[in-house]
Amino acid sequence: MIRTVTGDVAAIAGRILAHEHLQIDLSAQKGPNNVIGQAEESDVIADLRKAKDEQGLAAIVDLSAPGWGRDPVALRRISQQAGVAVVCATGFYWDPFPDIVIKGSVEALRDAMIAEITEGVGATGIRSSPPGTPSSTPCRTRGSASAVSDHRAPSRPCGRTPTG
C-alpha cells in the first residue's frame, strides 16, 4: 500500500520523484526568495502536468517538514489538479527543529509521527507516510529512533519508495 494525500493506493505505475518540495517556506532560514507557496501553485501544477504528459511522471514524494511551510491541503489540491500522486512524509528536519524534537521524549516524537500516519496532519485528516531522511546529530538521532521505537506501532505503508 502507498499512502498518498488523496488516499491509499495499491501501486503506482510510472516515474517517481522521491525527494521534492511542492510547498516549502525557507524564508526564516534563507531569506524571502526561498518560498514555494500558493502564489506559485499554478506554475507547480502546470510543471507537473507537463512532466506527467512528456516524461511519464506518476508520483512525487514531498519531504517538506513542519516549520518549513508543509501544507497537506495544498499538496492534495496540487495532486488532484495535476493528476500526479503525492506522498506527504512525516518527520522533522533540523533547521529549525520544532520544540517537540528538542524537548520531547522519543516516545512523544514517535506518537506525533504515528498520529500523522494514522489520523492525519493536524486537523486536515490527510494522513502522511513514514519519515524521509535518517540523520546523525543527537536530536536527529532521537527523531529517527522515535520512528522505529515501538513494536506496537501500526504497520507502516510504503511512503519513501512508492513503487511497492
LUMPADO-532054 format. One record per residue (C-alpha): residue in three letters; x, y, z; residue number from 1. Coordinates in Angstrom, 2 decimals, padded with zeros to 5 digits, m for minus. Each point is the difference from the previous one (the first is absolute). Example, Ala and Ser with C-alpha at 12.3 -4.5 7.8 and 13.67 -1.06 7.14 Angstrom:
BEGIN
{aa->Ala | px->012.30 | py->m004.50 | pz->007.80 | i->1}
{aa->Ser | px->001.37 | py->003.44 | pz->m000.66 | i->2}
END
This chain:
BEGIN
{aa->Met | px->000.00 | py->000.00 | pz->000.00 | i->1}
{aa->Ile | px->001.16 | py->003.52 | pz->m000.77 | i->2}
{aa->Arg | px->m001.41 | py->002.84 | pz->002.07 | i->3}
{aa->Thr | px->m000.65 | py->003.10 | pz->m002.13 | i->4}
{aa->Val | px->m001.64 | py->003.30 | pz->000.92 | i->5}
{aa->Thr | px->m003.11 | py->m001.11 | pz->m001.87 | i->6}
{aa->Gly | px->m000.16 | py->m003.44 | pz->001.64 | i->7}
{aa->Asp | px->001.72 | py->m003.35 | pz->000.01 | i->8}
{aa->Val | px->000.78 | py->m001.72 | pz->m003.30 | i->9}
{aa->Ala | px->001.25 | py->m003.50 | pz->m000.76 | i->10}
{aa->Ala | px->002.67 | py->001.00 | pz->m002.52 | i->11}
{aa->Ile | px->001.31 | py->002.83 | pz->m002.13 | i->12}
{aa->Ala | px->000.97 | py->m000.60 | pz->m003.61 | i->13}
{aa->Gly | px->002.40 | py->002.54 | pz->m001.44 | i->14}
{aa->Arg | px->002.87 | py->002.22 | pz->001.03 | i->15}
{aa->Ile | px->000.36 | py->001.19 | pz->003.58 | i->16}
{aa->Leu | px->001.90 | py->002.99 | pz->001.38 | i->17}
{aa->Ala | px->001.06 | py->m001.16 | pz->003.45 | i->18}
{aa->His | px->001.12 | py->003.25 | pz->001.66 | i->19}
{aa->Glu | px->m001.90 | py->003.14 | pz->m000.91 | i->20}
{aa->His | px->m001.52 | py->003.07 | pz->001.65 | i->21}
{aa->Leu | px->m003.21 | py->001.10 | pz->m001.71 | i->22}
{aa->Gln | px->m000.75 | py->002.46 | pz->002.81 | i->23}
{aa->Ile | px->002.85 | py->001.32 | pz->002.13 | i->24}
{aa->Asp | px->000.86 | py->003.13 | pz->001.91 | i->25}
{aa->Leu | px->003.67 | py->000.50 | pz->000.84 | i->26}
{aa->Ser | px->m000.30 | py->003.76 | pz->000.37 | i->27}
{aa->Ala | px->000.92 | py->m000.11 | pz->003.71 | i->28}
{aa->Gln | px->003.17 | py->m001.96 | pz->m000.76 | i->29}
{aa->Lys | px->001.05 | py->001.26 | pz->m003.43 | i->30}
{aa->Gly | px->m001.86 | py->003.23 | pz->m000.77 | i->31}
{aa->Pro | px->m003.26 | py->001.07 | pz->m001.66 | i->32}
{aa->Asn | px->000.81 | py->m001.40 | pz->m003.45 | i->33}
{aa->Asn | px->m000.09 | py->m003.58 | pz->001.29 | i->34}
{aa->Val | px->m003.72 | py->m000.71 | pz->m000.02 | i->35}
{aa->Ile | px->m002.14 | py->m002.23 | pz->m002.19 | i->36}
{aa->Gly | px->m003.54 | py->000.64 | pz->001.12 | i->37}
{aa->Gln | px->m003.47 | py->000.91 | pz->m001.14 | i->38}
{aa->Ala | px->001.26 | py->002.69 | pz->m002.40 | i->39}
{aa->Glu | px->002.05 | py->m002.65 | pz->m001.87 | i->40}
{aa->Glu | px->m002.63 | py->m002.76 | pz->000.16 | i->41}
{aa->Ser | px->m001.34 | py->000.40 | pz->m003.55 | i->42}
{aa->Asp | px->003.56 | py->m000.17 | pz->m001.38 | i->43}
{aa->Val | px->000.72 | py->m003.12 | pz->002.07 | i->44}
{aa->Ile | px->m003.18 | py->m001.64 | pz->m001.31 | i->45}
{aa->Ala | px->000.85 | py->000.92 | pz->m003.60 | i->46}
{aa->Asp | px->003.55 | py->m001.37 | pz->000.40 | i->47}
{aa->Leu | px->m001.31 | py->m003.26 | pz->001.47 | i->48}
{aa->Arg | px->m002.56 | py->m000.41 | pz->m002.79 | i->49}
{aa->Lys | px->002.73 | py->000.55 | pz->m002.58 | i->50}
{aa->Ala | px->002.30 | py->m002.52 | pz->001.73 | i->51}
{aa->Lys | px->m002.88 | py->m002.47 | pz->000.17 | i->52}
{aa->Asp | px->m000.82 | py->000.39 | pz->m003.70 | i->53}
{aa->Glu | px->003.54 | py->000.20 | pz->m001.36 | i->54}
{aa->Gln | px->002.02 | py->m002.13 | pz->002.43 | i->55}
{aa->Gly | px->m002.52 | py->m002.40 | pz->001.53 | i->56}
{aa->Leu | px->000.16 | py->001.52 | pz->003.50 | i->57}
{aa->Ala | px->m002.41 | py->m001.91 | pz->002.23 | i->58}
{aa->Ala | px->000.89 | py->001.03 | pz->003.56 | i->59}
{aa->Ile | px->001.96 | py->002.37 | pz->002.22 | i->60}
{aa->Val | px->001.20 | py->m000.53 | pz->003.57 | i->61}
{aa->Asp | px->m000.17 | py->003.37 | pz->001.76 | i->62}
{aa->Leu | px->002.44 | py->000.20 | pz->002.93 | i->63}
{aa->Ser | px->m000.92 | py->003.46 | pz->001.27 | i->64}
{aa->Ala | px->000.07 | py->000.01 | pz->003.78 | i->65}
{aa->Pro | px->m001.90 | py->001.82 | pz->002.75 | i->66}
{aa->Gly | px->001.31 | py->003.55 | pz->000.25 | i->67}
{aa->Trp | px->000.89 | py->m000.06 | pz->m003.70 | i->68}
{aa->Gly | px->m003.38 | py->000.93 | pz->m001.42 | i->69}
{aa->Arg | px->m001.27 | py->m003.59 | pz->m000.31 | i->70}
{aa->Asp | px->m003.64 | py->000.24 | pz->m001.10 | i->71}
{aa->Pro | px->m001.76 | py->m003.34 | pz->m000.50 | i->72}
{aa->Val | px->m003.19 | py->001.72 | pz->m001.24 | i->73}
{aa->Ala | px->001.99 | py->001.77 | pz->m002.74 | i->74}
{aa->Leu | px->001.78 | py->m003.27 | pz->m000.83 | i->75}
{aa->Arg | px->m003.38 | py->m001.71 | pz->m000.44 | i->76}
{aa->Arg | px->m001.26 | py->002.83 | pz->m002.21 | i->77}
{aa->Ile | px->003.19 | py->m000.10 | pz->m002.11 | i->78}
{aa->Ser | px->m000.24 | py->m003.78 | pz->m000.32 | i->79}
{aa->Gln | px->m003.62 | py->000.09 | pz->m001.11 | i->80}
{aa->Gln | px->000.47 | py->002.83 | pz->m002.48 | i->81}
{aa->Ala | px->003.24 | py->m001.35 | pz->m001.48 | i->82}
{aa->Gly | px->m001.10 | py->m003.63 | pz->m000.15 | i->83}
{aa->Val | px->003.19 | py->m001.10 | pz->001.77 | i->84}
{aa->Ala | px->000.01 | py->m001.98 | pz->003.26 | i->85}
{aa->Val | px->001.68 | py->001.82 | pz->002.91 | i->86}
{aa->Val | px->001.36 | py->m001.65 | pz->003.13 | i->87}
{aa->Cys | px->000.36 | py->002.30 | pz->003.05 | i->88}
{aa->Ala | px->002.71 | py->m001.27 | pz->002.37 | i->89}
{aa->Thr | px->m000.14 | py->000.39 | pz->003.75 | i->90}
{aa->Gly | px->003.03 | py->000.83 | pz->002.12 | i->91}
{aa->Phe | px->002.14 | py->002.96 | pz->000.92 | i->92}
{aa->Tyr | px->002.95 | py->001.82 | pz->m001.48 | i->93}
{aa->Trp | px->002.80 | py->001.76 | pz->001.87 | i->94}
{aa->Asp | px->m000.31 | py->003.59 | pz->m001.21 | i->95}
{aa->Pro | px->m001.92 | py->000.89 | pz->002.10 | i->96}
{aa->Phe | px->m000.98 | py->m002.85 | pz->002.29 | i->97}
{aa->Pro | px->m003.47 | py->000.39 | pz->001.49 | i->98}
{aa->Asp | px->m000.15 | py->000.13 | pz->003.81 | i->99}
{aa->Ile | px->m001.27 | py->m003.59 | pz->000.17 | i->100}
{aa->Val | px->003.28 | py->m001.24 | pz->m001.50 | i->101}
{aa->Ile | px->002.14 | py->002.05 | pz->002.38 | i->102}
{aa->Lys | px->m002.02 | py->m000.54 | pz->003.18 | i->103}
{aa->Gly | px->m002.16 | py->m003.05 | pz->m000.66 | i->104}
{aa->Ser | px->000.74 | py->m003.61 | pz->000.80 | i->105}
{aa->Val | px->000.64 | py->m002.60 | pz->m002.67 | i->106}
{aa->Glu | px->m003.47 | py->m001.33 | pz->000.82 | i->107}
{aa->Ala | px->m001.59 | py->003.44 | pz->m000.54 | i->108}
{aa->Leu | px->001.72 | py->000.30 | pz->m003.37 | i->109}
{aa->Arg | px->m001.08 | py->m003.51 | pz->m000.94 | i->110}
{aa->Asp | px->m003.58 | py->000.69 | pz->001.03 | i->111}
{aa->Ala | px->m000.11 | py->003.26 | pz->m001.97 | i->112}
{aa->Met | px->001.20 | py->m001.76 | pz->m003.15 | i->113}
{aa->Ile | px->m002.33 | py->m002.96 | pz->000.49 | i->114}
{aa->Ala | px->m002.90 | py->002.43 | pz->000.41 | i->115}
{aa->Glu | px->000.88 | py->001.66 | pz->m003.32 | i->116}
{aa->Ile | px->000.11 | py->m003.43 | pz->m001.65 | i->117}
{aa->Thr | px->m003.17 | py->m001.41 | pz->001.54 | i->118}
{aa->Glu | px->m002.20 | py->003.08 | pz->000.61 | i->119}
{aa->Gly | px->001.36 | py->002.75 | pz->m002.20 | i->120}
{aa->Val | px->002.15 | py->003.13 | pz->000.15 | i->121}
{aa->Gly | px->m001.55 | py->002.38 | pz->002.50 | i->122}
{aa->Ala | px->m003.72 | py->000.45 | pz->m000.61 | i->123}
{aa->Thr | px->000.28 | py->m000.71 | pz->m003.76 | i->124}
{aa->Gly | px->m000.81 | py->m003.71 | pz->000.17 | i->125}
{aa->Ile | px->002.63 | py->m000.47 | pz->m002.72 | i->126}
{aa->Arg | px->002.19 | py->m002.88 | pz->001.08 | i->127}
{aa->Ser | px->003.73 | py->000.09 | pz->m000.59 | i->128}
{aa->Ser | px->002.54 | py->m002.73 | pz->m000.63 | i->129}
{aa->Pro | px->003.06 | py->m001.08 | pz->001.99 | i->130}
{aa->Pro | px->002.91 | py->002.41 | pz->000.47 | i->131}
{aa->Gly | px->002.29 | py->000.78 | pz->m002.88 | i->132}
{aa->Thr | px->003.58 | py->000.62 | pz->001.07 | i->133}
{aa->Pro | px->002.04 | py->m001.78 | pz->002.70 | i->134}
{aa->Ser | px->002.44 | py->002.21 | pz->001.85 | i->135}
{aa->Ser | px->002.99 | py->000.03 | pz->002.30 | i->136}
{aa->Thr | px->000.01 | py->002.95 | pz->002.45 | i->137}
{aa->Pro | px->m001.37 | py->m000.72 | pz->003.52 | i->138}
{aa->Cys | px->m003.40 | py->001.62 | pz->m000.67 | i->139}
{aa->Arg | px->m000.14 | py->m001.53 | pz->m003.47 | i->140}
{aa->Thr | px->000.88 | py->m003.42 | pz->001.37 | i->141}
{aa->Arg | px->m002.78 | py->000.28 | pz->002.60 | i->142}
{aa->Gly | px->m002.39 | py->000.92 | pz->m002.79 | i->143}
{aa->Ser | px->001.04 | py->m003.00 | pz->m002.06 | i->144}
{aa->Ala | px->m000.08 | py->m002.29 | pz->003.02 | i->145}
{aa->Ser | px->m003.53 | py->001.12 | pz->000.78 | i->146}
{aa->Ala | px->m001.15 | py->m001.21 | pz->m003.40 | i->147}
{aa->Val | px->001.02 | py->m003.56 | pz->000.83 | i->148}
{aa->Ser | px->m000.18 | py->m000.02 | pz->003.79 | i->149}
{aa->Asp | px->m003.14 | py->m002.01 | pz->000.60 | i->150}
{aa->His | px->m000.88 | py->m003.41 | pz->m001.36 | i->151}
{aa->Arg | px->m003.65 | py->000.81 | pz->000.75 | i->152}
{aa->Ala | px->000.01 | py->002.82 | pz->m002.53 | i->153}
{aa->Pro | px->m002.37 | py->m000.53 | pz->m002.92 | i->154}
{aa->Ser | px->001.19 | py->m001.68 | pz->m003.14 | i->155}
{aa->Arg | px->001.64 | py->002.66 | pz->m002.16 | i->156}
{aa->Pro | px->m001.22 | py->000.54 | pz->m003.52 | i->157}
{aa->Cys | px->002.68 | py->000.53 | pz->m002.59 | i->158}
{aa->Gly | px->000.74 | py->003.69 | pz->m000.36 | i->159}
{aa->Arg | px->003.64 | py->000.58 | pz->m000.83 | i->160}
{aa->Thr | px->000.09 | py->m002.34 | pz->m002.96 | i->161}
{aa->Pro | px->m003.56 | py->m000.11 | pz->m001.33 | i->162}
{aa->Thr | px->000.68 | py->m002.68 | pz->m002.58 | i->163}
{aa->Gly | px->m001.23 | py->m002.68 | pz->002.37 | i->164}
END
